[in-house]
Amino acid sequence: MKTLSNHAPVKGHLPVLLPVRRVLLSDIPLQDRLFNVWTAAALLLAFVAAAVGPSFAQAEAAPARSIAAILLEWTPSLALAFGFNVLISIFAMAIGTVMGVGLGILQVSPTAAVRKTAWVVTQFFRNSPWLVLLFYCILLIPFKVSLFGVSVPFPGWIKAVIGLSLPVMAYMSEFMRGAILSIPTGQWESASSLGFSRGQTMREIILPQTVKRVLPPWMNLYAVLTMATPLVSIVGVNEVMSVTRAALSAEGRVDLLIPMYLYILCWFFIYCYPISALTSRLERRFAVKL
Amino acid sequence: MKRLMGAAAAIAMVAAFSTAAQADKLDDIKAAGKIVVGVKQDYKPWGYLTSDGELTGLEIDLAKDVASRLGVEAELVPVVASNRMEFLQQGRIDLIIATMGDNPERREVVGMIEPNYYAGGTNVIAPKAAGLKEWEDIRGKDVCALQGSYYNKRVTQLYGPNLVAFAGIPEATSALTNGSCVAFLYDNTWIESQLASDPQWADYEMPFVTEDPQAWSIAVPLEDLDQPYGQLMSEIVTDWHKTGYLIERNAANGIAPSPFLQEQHDKLQ
């Protein structure tokens, strides 16, 4: 905390007002020097080597192709399927976030009926298993809808996006409600004394302040959502888990099971870890000491 | 509660749209220029994925043959046992060619095309060292199986093994080679083709007499069974048997000769 010594710690000191800091190694807490992207990557590599190594040696003894060669051969198919997982997670997150922000604002509505309805919807989707919601979306949404002579197709992955966006919406709604309520009520009173309407206060004063409070849990939610996307394989969407299973069947090699699933695990890790690392950095940055 | 009922009503309304337009399926397929076929992607060598992402296998050959006879493109959709009949009912696929066994319960849900195009039975693959001789030998022992296989219930009732059900073949075979179970209960056609083609099964055998022969059927939506579409599919399967096309594709995909195919072929001569 050397950089802070230039500025006297003031009560209510907002970090957004601080000048840009140059980060020195000694400024980074020990915890982050130990747990960062690079140590994680090194650990992961060691882990993979330990797990794949023995089977790799076995494979070399046999005349069959080595495990590494098989994994390499399937990489393009698996990469395509993993891209599908990422796509599903991004769309589900986008839809869920937009709906969740709306629902969260409704949860603090001054009208009791609106507030209670929004609360019921939030609680319903937040406390239902994701897989069950997915099943309902897959089985209840028709594969195409004919409206006024125009038929709109609903392929499986769009249903999966809708299914996954529902719990995202509910979590987001709770984040927003919490963030809005955490803004000191004095701000509402000051705003109304300055002639702001409720809508103006919400849009121009309250919501901008909720962004930094919601951002870290929002990113955590995205990482969790990405790791939940293999669920959609169960409902017949051809994402990375289904393709892995198909690849294992096609190869028919019993010793391939563990290395192949481990390989997929690495992909998810490499995609999700930077997100959680960035989240904890943002959390530190936005931490307000009052 | 009101909210929930509202949601249920909305869902029911949306579901109603799906059943709105039902013209003749065959005309729809020809108008669309493609037939959507549900196939397996994890059942080598009947239907599996190659590393460049292409579906291939005996049933994919059959799907493509159906398409070329109709003069349309074949669009292949990977299905699994738990979703293939729902997909057909929903209209996401037009035809199932996915190692589906023909039985009375399923006949109430989908239109099973006669004649049957293939047949398999129940058997186990087990290490030779286990010394299994007859079905009674698995009583009380751990036996690997697949979730949702129709023969699980029957075998459990008759011989009382302790079934350990897995989601896929790779998981089940992995457990078998780990020694987690004494045998893997599965389709005899798959076991025969594995034993014949793959050196990793050199120390394994299929020790029992194959039981409970089950005919496989391709399927169309139930309401199309007696329509021109269903009748045409029936003619195509008959022709496959008659011309020896199935026997030829069976051999081309490296599957052991099937007595059922030979019998059907001889019957139609």
Contacts between the chains, C-beta under 8 A, distances in Angstrom:
chain1	res1	chain2	res2	distance
A	73	B	51	4.6
A	74	B	51	5.1
A	76	B	51	7.8
A	76	B	52	7.2
A	76	B	53	7.3
A	77	B	49	7.2
A	77	B	51	6.2
A	77	B	52	7.0
A	77	B	53	4.5
A	80	B	53	6.8
A	117	B	3	6.2
A	120	B	3	5.6
A	121	B	3	6.9
A	124	B	4	7.7
A	138	B	83	7.9
A	139	B	86	6.3
A	140	B	11	5.1
A	140	B	14	7.2
A	140	B	15	6.1
A	141	B	14	6.6
A	142	B	14	6.5
A	142	B	15	6.3
A	142	B	17	5.8
A	142	B	18	3.0
A	142	B	90	6.4
A	142	B	91	7.6
A	143	B	18	7.0
A	143	B	90	5.0
A	143	B	91	5.6
A	143	B	92	4.2
A	144	B	18	7.4
A	144	B	91	7.4
A	145	B	14	6.9
A	145	B	17	5.1
A	145	B	18	7.4
A	146	B	17	5.9
A	146	B	20	5.8
A	146	B	21	6.1
A	147	B	17	7.4
A	156	B	92	7.5
A	234	B	82	8.0
A	235	B	83	6.9
A	236	B	78	7.6
A	236	B	79	6.5
A	236	B	80	6.6
A	236	B	83	4.4
A	236	B	87	7.0
A	238	B	41	8.0
A	238	B	78	5.7
A	242	B	41	7.4
A	242	B	78	6.9
A	243	B	49	7.0
A	245	B	42	5.5
A	245	B	167	7.9
A	245	B	168	5.0
A	245	B	170	6.6
A	246	B	41	4.4
A	246	B	42	4.9
A	246	B	48	6.6
A	246	B	49	4.1
A	246	B	78	7.3
A	247	B	49	6.5
A	247	B	51	7.2
A	248	B	42	7.9
A	248	B	168	7.2
A	248	B	169	7.8
A	248	B	170	3.6
A	249	B	41	7.7
A	249	B	42	4.0
A	249	B	43	6.8
A	249	B	44	5.5
A	249	B	48	5.8
A	249	B	49	7.9
A	249	B	168	7.0
A	249	B	169	5.4
A	249	B	170	6.0
A	250	B	42	7.9
A	250	B	44	5.5
A	250	B	48	4.4
A	250	B	49	5.4
A	250	B	50	6.7
A	250	B	51	7.5
A	252	B	44	6.1
A	252	B	173	7.8
A	252	B	194	7.1
A	252	B	198	6.1
A	252	B	200	7.8
A	253	B	200	7.0
A	254	B	170	7.8
A	254	B	173	5.3
A	254	B	174	5.3
A	254	B	176	7.9
A	254	B	177	4.6
A	254	B	200	6.4
A	256	B	170	7.5
A	257	B	170	5.2
A	257	B	171	6.8
A	257	B	174	4.4
A	258	B	174	7.9
